[in-house]
Amino acid sequence: MTMPNESPELSAAAAPILSVSALNQAVARMLERSFPLIWVAGEVSNFTRAASGHWYFTLKDSAAQVRAVMFRGRAQYADFIPKDGDRVELRTLVTLYAPRGDYQLNVETIRRAGLGNLFEAFLRLKEKLGAEGLFDPARKRPLPLFARTIGIVTSPQAAALRDILSTLQRRAPHVAVILYPTPVQGEGAGAKIADAIRIASNRGDCDVLLVCRGGGSIEDLWAFNDEAVARAIVDCNMPVIAGVGHETDFTIADFAADLRAPTPTAAAELAVAPRADWLASVMAQAGALQRAMRRQLSDRGQALDWLAHRLHSPQAAIARERQQLQALGKRLQLAARVPHNAARFALAQLATRLAAQRPDGTGQRGMLQEYARRLDARLTSAAMQRRQALAALTAQLELLNPQRTLERGYAIVTDAKGQVIRSPNALHPRDTITLRLASGAAEIGIASVQPALESME
């Protein structure tokens, strides 16, 4: 806008003047700000893969076209190489190539057309099965340490099967292989894969089951995103290794399996350990066992030698004890003989001294015998005299014996108290007295008492 007092020439002179480069850079910044990363669908044409690794092509539809570039840093992560006529979907940044002033698409991600819907279906199924716990790590089963039979669920015509068989033959030729054939792509492939897994589970002929397929597009791998396949893997009676596609490919079967392998060949490697490793481990353990046994035998041998030195022969021990006993016997005999001899010698000395000190008692012995004879005679005479006196006293005592008086017809009269009655005055009528006779006694009642005649006169 120009002021009334300004001329158009002055206004044009005051406006900034841009170079072509600055103009193109400004337009590029404006495009990038106006169009952030977006998805654009179209058909590929004029595709060129440069020696640098960059991809150059045109994206067109029935009414328009636009140039596109995908630099090597992004192109190396694409899971396919497009060709002319392919329908694709690009996640791209709208920009301007400043040196030529060409409007173009700077591609970040490329996928086949229609994969957006498949990816959404994949995410929905993954979320659903994950919420049910089918992908829970705690549910996953460990692989057996030593698998004797490997089951494979794949197509008999698949190149992945040849890779698996060659890997197993190279690593573990002793392992048996059972193939459960099934289509791995196409209409109804998911249900057939699930049926093959169930057959393997029901038969129980293998220790580990491989569910495998080689690489391909998301449409080719879609059978392994089937819900029936995931549930069959979870319900399988043996551990399942999923080796579907390449390392960058992920399917629902990978999440449901007990172990995911990046490729079918890697699945075979995970299923079995190399026989050489087992043999090396066995040999190492055998060597360690031999060394341990030798060491133990050496230790036991040393202990046995030490015990053998401590263990003496019973015969030798008895001989030593017998010798010791004989020595002790001799010492005992010597110890007993010495005091005995000493005592005998002392006794002999004392006998000699006694004999020297003992007086001659021959005369005294004769006197003693005479005295003994005299004493014996006197004792005999005294005893006879005493015996005669005793006989006289016995005769006198016999004469005074009351029993002899009673035998001559006399009696002893006693009152009730046992007192001897000597006078008639002691008797009273109606008293009871006892008469002791020579051969017994009698009790008599007194009727009357008469005084003696002398008294009456």
Secondary structure as GFF3:
##gff-version 3
##sequence-region A 1 457
A	DSSP	alpha_helix	8	14	.	.	.	ID=ss1
A	DSSP	alpha_helix	20	34	.	.	.	ID=ss2
A	DSSP	beta_strand	38	49	.	.	.	ID=ss3
A	DSSP	beta_strand	55	60	.	.	.	ID=ss4
A	DSSP	beta_strand	65	70	.	.	.	ID=ss5
A	DSSP	alpha_helix	72	75	.	.	.	ID=ss6
A	DSSP	beta_strand	87	97	.	.	.	ID=ss7
A	DSSP	beta_strand	102	112	.	.	.	ID=ss8
A	DSSP	alpha_helix	115	131	.	.	.	ID=ss9
A	DSSP	three_ten_helix	137	139	.	.	.	ID=ss10
A	DSSP	beta_strand	149	154	.	.	.	ID=ss11
A	DSSP	alpha_helix	159	171	.	.	.	ID=ss12
A	DSSP	beta_strand	176	181	.	.	.	ID=ss13
A	DSSP	alpha_helix	189	203	.	.	.	ID=ss14
A	DSSP	beta_strand	208	213	.	.	.	ID=ss15
A	DSSP	three_ten_helix	222	225	.	.	.	ID=ss16
A	DSSP	alpha_helix	227	235	.	.	.	ID=ss17
A	DSSP	beta_strand	240	244	.	.	.	ID=ss18
A	DSSP	alpha_helix	252	256	.	.	.	ID=ss19
A	DSSP	beta_strand	259	260	.	.	.	ID=ss20
A	DSSP	alpha_helix	264	271	.	.	.	ID=ss21
A	DSSP	alpha_helix	275	310	.	.	.	ID=ss22
A	DSSP	alpha_helix	314	357	.	.	.	ID=ss23
A	DSSP	alpha_helix	362	399	.	.	.	ID=ss24
A	DSSP	alpha_helix	402	407	.	.	.	ID=ss25
A	DSSP	beta_strand	412	414	.	.	.	ID=ss26
A	DSSP	three_ten_helix	424	426	.	.	.	ID=ss27
A	DSSP	beta_strand	432	437	.	.	.	ID=ss28
A	DSSP	beta_strand	440	445	.	.	.	ID=ss29
A	DSSP	alpha_helix	453	456	.	.	.	ID=ss30
###
